[in-house]
Each structure stands twice: as structure tokens, then as C-alpha cells.
Amino acid sequence: METKVSSATMEVIIGANRTVLIGERINPTGKKKLAEALRQGDFEIVRLEAKQQVADGADILDVNVGTGGVDEVTMLPKVVKLLMEEVDVPLCFDSGDANALEAALKVYKGKALVNSIKGTEHSLEQLIPLLKEYGAAVIALPADERGIPNDADTRLQIIDRIIERCTKQGVPLEDIIIDGLAMSVGVDSKAGIVTLETIRRIKETYGVNITLGASNVSFSLPGREVINSVYLGMAIEAGVTCPVVDVAKVRKGIMATDLLLGMDRFAKRYLKFTRENQA
């Protein structure tokens, strides 16, 4: 199944026999300099992060401006306008504020990706009309009023509800991307397995595209990059097609994973990347 998102000048097809990379770095969570810059209305860090991520190989940029002292309804569309001038790749609007999402969708030229919709009645009621009106694709989280389930069965029940509501109200199935929701194995040793099972079952049941913030799996542990890299390869094999990642750190490993999973005919993309990035 193919999910198409676009900017004014570029279309990206998710699910077209390669792993699509969603760059995660425009997010003030845990980044004091970026958070303060946003509060001051200084977009230089955002601009530099966007350009660097695209240079590193990001296919889509996730855009999150949510931090204390920032009005997302005002800030998100401002950042979106800036990024449309600075980079060609499509954007993913990452906010829990429906008003901020609508403000961004109004100014965006292209087909955006919205991150994210949940299985709560509040989220479904607020976001489905926006998705339909603006023709956006969406990332759906298997979480509801009870939080994030720690078993695949309950996660699938939530996804069933989200997909049923979205498709009945006119959001095409191919425009719904599911987040497998990685959780820290430092907190729950079975968390990684539950997410992989969720991903496999989503793929088998719906065949839709699947995303993952894989770095969550190593939260609170040392040696995070090794854990993240290994887990990301496992998740792609299970069915993830468009992970949210720090592209500079994981791109080579993901290209090797695509190669080993038969998604890189004659190793053309891997060899090209290696030639262009030799130290």
C-alpha cells in the first residue's frame, strides 16, 4: 500500500520498496537552545536543522514547536512557512493541538502528514474533519483514554477503532499510517517484543504503512545508539516503512537493512551512498 505526501515541488511515496526517513530533529523536547530560540521567535536553529537533515537524507521533516512559553497556534504555521521556503521535502506536523494543526494545514502547499491521531473520542472528533477537509495523511497511535496498552491485542483493538472511524468518514485507508509505539525496555523488558508483534499484526491485518520512533526503546539505558540501530533493523523487517529518526545517525544502517531485505536491487542505493560518503 502506498501513502503519498507532498510539498509544493516534491512527492514522497511511502511503501514504494524502500524505507522512507522522517527526520525528527525539529523538536524542542530536551533541546534547551531550540526551545529558547522558539520562545524568542528566532528560527535560525530550525532553518539549519531542516537543511542539515535534508542533506543527511531525510525524505520528510517532522515539525514540532511545542514547548513552554510558545503559542503553537501562532508558531507552527510560521515555522511551516519558513520551511516551505528553505527545503523541498514534505512536512509532518507534530502537535496535539487541533487548532495549531489547522493553522498549519491552512498555509501548507502540498499534502501534509499529521502526527498524530489517538483512539480517544476527543482526538477522533477533532482531527478526522481536518484530515478530510485538507486531504492530509495521518499517523495513528494505538493509545486511548487508558493510555498506551502493554499488549498487542489491546493496541490492535484501538487501531481497529481509529481505522473504522477514519474510513467511514472519508479518510482513505492508504492515508492512515500506524505508529507501532516503541517503549523503553529499561522499564519493561517485554516492551520491544510487544511493539514488534503489534507491527507484524498491523501489517498482516491492514497492509498499511507503519512508522516508529525507535529511539524510545532505549530510553534511560547506556549505549543507546547500538540498541536503537539493532531495534530499527528488527522493526523494518517486521513491517515499519517510515521511521521517525535522527537521519545522520541511522541512515547507513537503514540502507544496509533495505539491502539485506531485498529492497535495493543490485545494491545500487547502498553503493551510491557509500561512494558519496567515504571518509
C-alpha positions as CSV (number, residue, x, y, z in Angstrom):
1,M,0.0,0.0,0.0
2,E,1.3,3.4,-0.9
3,T,0.9,6.6,1.1
4,K,1.6,9.8,-0.9
5,V,2.6,13.1,0.8
6,S,4.0,16.1,-0.9
7,S,5.4,19.6,-0.7
8,A,4.7,22.2,-3.4
9,T,7.5,20.7,-5.5
10,M,8.2,17.1,-4.4
11,E,6.1,14.0,-3.8
12,V,7.3,11.2,-1.5
13,I,5.7,7.8,-1.8
14,I,5.8,5.7,1.4
15,G,5.7,2.0,0.9
16,A,7.4,2.0,-2.5
17,N,10.0,-0.7,-1.8
18,R,12.4,1.4,0.3
19,T,12.4,2.8,3.8
20,V,11.3,6.4,3.9
21,L,13.1,8.5,6.6
22,I,11.2,11.1,8.7
23,G,13.7,13.5,10.3
24,E,13.0,14.0,14.0
25,R,15.3,16.9,15.0
26,I,12.9,19.9,14.8
27,N,11.5,19.2,18.2
28,P,12.3,21.3,21.3
29,T,11.8,18.4,23.7
30,G,15.1,18.1,25.6
31,K,16.7,20.8,23.5
32,K,17.1,23.9,25.6
33,K,18.7,26.0,22.8
34,L,15.9,25.2,20.3
35,A,13.2,25.8,22.9
36,E,14.6,29.2,23.9
37,A,15.0,30.2,20.3
38,L,11.4,29.4,19.6
39,R,10.3,31.4,22.6
40,Q,12.3,34.3,21.3
41,G,10.9,34.0,17.7
42,D,14.4,33.1,16.4
43,F,14.1,30.5,13.6
44,E,17.8,30.1,12.7
45,I,18.2,26.8,14.5
46,V,15.1,25.5,12.8
47,R,16.4,26.6,9.4
48,L,19.8,25.0,9.9
49,E,18.3,21.7,11.3
50,A,16.0,21.5,8.3
51,K,18.7,22.0,5.8
52,Q,21.1,19.6,7.5
53,Q,18.5,16.8,7.8
54,V,17.7,17.1,4.1
55,A,21.4,17.0,3.3
56,D,21.7,13.9,5.5
57,G,18.9,12.2,3.6
58,A,15.6,12.9,5.3
59,D,12.7,12.3,3.0
60,I,10.1,14.1,5.2
61,L,10.6,16.5,8.1
62,D,8.7,16.2,11.4
63,V,7.9,19.7,12.8
64,N,7.2,20.1,16.5
65,V,7.2,23.5,18.2
66,G,5.5,22.5,21.4
67,T,7.3,23.9,24.5
68,G,6.6,26.1,27.4
69,G,6.0,29.8,26.6
70,V,5.2,29.1,22.9
71,D,1.8,29.6,21.4
72,E,1.6,26.7,18.9
73,V,-1.3,28.1,17.0
74,T,0.8,31.1,16.1
75,M,4.2,29.4,15.9
76,L,3.5,26.3,13.9
77,P,2.3,28.0,10.8
78,K,5.2,30.5,11.0
79,V,7.7,27.6,11.1
80,V,5.8,25.8,8.3
81,K,6.0,28.9,6.1
82,L,9.7,29.2,6.7
83,L,10.4,25.5,6.0
84,M,8.5,25.7,2.7
85,E,10.9,28.4,1.6
86,E,14.0,26.6,2.9
87,V,13.5,22.9,1.8
88,D,11.7,20.9,-0.8
89,V,10.7,17.8,1.2
90,P,7.2,17.3,2.6
91,L,6.4,18.2,6.2
92,C,4.9,16.3,9.1
93,F,3.0,18.5,11.6
94,D,3.6,17.1,15.0
95,S,1.2,18.6,17.6
96,G,-1.5,17.6,20.0
97,D,-3.3,20.9,19.4
98,A,-6.0,20.7,16.7
99,N,-6.1,24.5,16.3
100,A,-2.4,24.6,15.7
101,L,-2.7,21.7,13.2
102,E,-5.5,23.5,11.3
103,A,-3.5,26.8,11.2
104,A,-0.5,24.9,9.7
105,L,-2.7,23.0,7.2
106,K,-4.2,26.3,6.0
107,V,-0.9,27.7,4.9
108,Y,0.8,24.5,3.7
109,K,1.2,24.0,-0.1
110,G,1.1,20.2,-0.6
111,K,-0.3,17.1,1.1
112,A,0.9,17.1,4.7
113,L,1.3,14.3,7.2
114,V,-0.3,14.9,10.6
115,N,1.3,13.4,13.7
116,S,-1.0,12.2,15.3
117,I,-4.5,10.9,16.0
118,K,-5.3,8.8,19.0
119,G,-8.2,6.4,19.8
120,T,-9.8,8.9,22.2
121,E,-13.2,10.3,21.3
122,H,-11.8,13.8,21.7
123,S,-9.0,13.2,19.2
124,L,-11.2,11.4,16.7
125,E,-13.8,14.2,16.8
126,Q,-11.3,17.0,16.4
127,L,-8.9,15.6,13.8
128,I,-11.0,13.5,11.4
129,P,-12.8,16.5,10.0
130,L,-9.4,18.3,9.5
131,L,-7.9,15.3,7.7
132,K,-10.9,15.2,5.3
133,E,-11.1,18.9,4.7
134,Y,-7.4,19.3,3.9
135,G,-6.7,15.9,2.4
136,A,-3.9,15.2,4.8
137,A,-2.4,11.8,5.7
138,V,-2.2,10.9,9.4
139,I,-0.2,8.9,11.9
140,A,-2.4,7.0,14.3
141,L,-1.3,6.0,17.8
142,P,-2.6,2.8,19.5
143,A,-3.4,4.8,22.6
144,D,-6.7,5.9,24.2
145,E,-8.2,7.3,27.4
146,R,-6.4,4.5,29.3
147,G,-3.0,5.3,27.9
148,I,-0.7,3.1,25.9
149,P,-1.5,-0.6,26.3
150,N,1.3,-3.0,27.1
151,D,-0.1,-5.8,24.9
152,A,-0.6,-6.1,21.2
153,D,-4.2,-7.3,21.4
154,T,-5.4,-4.1,23.1
155,R,-3.3,-2.0,20.7
156,L,-4.9,-3.6,17.7
157,Q,-8.4,-3.0,19.2
158,I,-7.6,0.7,19.3
159,I,-6.2,0.7,15.8
160,D,-9.4,-1.1,14.6
161,R,-11.5,1.7,16.1
162,I,-9.4,4.5,14.6
163,I,-9.3,3.0,11.1
164,E,-13.1,2.3,11.2
165,R,-13.9,5.8,12.2
166,C,-11.5,7.4,9.8
167,T,-12.5,5.4,6.7
168,K,-16.2,5.7,7.5
169,Q,-15.8,9.5,7.5
170,G,-13.9,9.6,4.2
171,V,-10.2,9.3,5.1
172,P,-8.7,6.7,2.8
173,L,-7.0,3.7,4.3
174,E,-3.8,4.4,2.4
175,D,-3.6,7.8,4.1
176,I,-3.5,6.2,7.6
177,I,0.0,5.4,8.9
178,I,0.2,3.4,12.2
179,D,2.8,4.1,14.9
180,G,3.9,0.8,16.4
181,L,4.8,2.8,19.6
182,A,8.2,1.8,20.9
183,M,8.5,1.8,24.7
184,S,11.6,1.6,26.9
185,V,13.0,-1.9,27.5
186,G,14.7,-0.4,30.5
187,V,11.3,-0.1,32.1
188,D,9.7,-3.2,30.7
189,S,11.9,-6.0,29.3
190,K,9.0,-7.2,27.1
191,A,8.2,-3.8,25.6
192,G,10.3,-4.3,22.5
193,I,8.6,-7.6,21.7
194,V,5.1,-6.2,22.2
195,T,5.9,-3.4,19.7
196,L,7.3,-5.8,17.1
197,E,4.2,-8.1,17.5
198,T,2.0,-5.0,17.1
199,I,3.8,-4.1,13.9
200,R,3.6,-7.5,12.4
201,R,-0.1,-7.8,13.1
202,I,-0.9,-4.4,11.7
203,K,0.9,-5.3,8.5
204,E,-0.9,-8.7,8.3
205,T,-4.3,-7.2,9.1
206,Y,-4.3,-3.9,7.1
207,G,-1.2,-3.8,5.0
208,V,-0.9,-0.1,5.8
209,N,2.3,1.8,6.2
210,I,3.9,1.9,9.7
211,T,6.1,4.3,11.5
212,L,8.1,4.1,14.7
213,G,10.1,6.4,17.0
214,A,12.6,3.6,17.6
215,S,14.9,5.6,19.9
216,N,12.2,5.3,22.6
217,V,13.2,1.7,23.1
218,S,16.5,2.6,24.7
219,F,15.3,5.4,27.0
220,S,17.2,5.5,30.3
221,L,19.8,3.0,29.1
222,P,23.5,3.4,28.2
223,G,24.8,2.7,24.7
224,R,21.6,3.9,23.2
225,E,22.8,4.2,19.6
226,V,23.6,0.5,19.4
227,I,20.3,-0.5,20.8
228,N,18.4,1.8,18.5
229,S,20.2,0.6,15.4
230,V,19.6,-3.0,16.1
231,Y,16.0,-2.5,17.0
232,L,15.3,-0.3,14.0
233,G,16.5,-3.2,11.7
234,M,14.2,-5.6,13.5
235,A,11.3,-3.2,13.2
236,I,11.8,-2.6,9.5
237,E,11.9,-6.4,8.9
238,A,8.6,-6.6,10.9
239,G,6.9,-4.0,8.7
240,V,8.0,-0.4,9.5
241,T,8.2,1.6,6.3
242,C,8.8,5.2,7.5
243,P,10.5,5.5,10.9
244,V,11.0,8.9,12.7
245,V,14.7,9.1,13.2
246,D,17.9,11.2,13.6
247,V,18.8,10.6,10.0
248,A,22.5,11.3,10.3
249,K,22.9,8.6,12.9
250,V,20.9,5.8,11.3
251,R,20.8,6.3,7.5
252,K,23.6,3.9,6.6
253,G,22.2,1.2,8.9
254,I,18.8,1.6,7.3
255,M,20.2,1.4,3.8
256,A,22.0,-1.8,4.8
257,T,18.7,-3.1,6.2
258,D,16.9,-2.4,3.0
259,L,19.7,-4.1,1.1
260,L,19.5,-7.2,3.2
261,L,15.7,-7.3,3.0
262,G,15.8,-7.3,-0.8
263,M,14.7,-3.7,-1.3
264,D,17.8,-2.5,-3.0
265,R,18.2,-4.2,-6.4
266,F,21.9,-4.9,-7.2
267,A,22.8,-2.8,-4.1
268,K,22.6,0.4,-6.2
269,R,21.4,2.7,-3.5
270,Y,23.8,1.3,-0.9
271,L,26.8,1.5,-3.2
272,K,25.9,5.1,-4.3
273,F,25.6,6.1,-0.7
274,T,28.9,4.5,0.3
275,R,30.7,6.2,-2.6
276,E,29.3,9.6,-1.8
277,N,30.1,9.3,2.0
278,Q,33.6,7.8,2.1
279,A,35.7,9.4,4.8
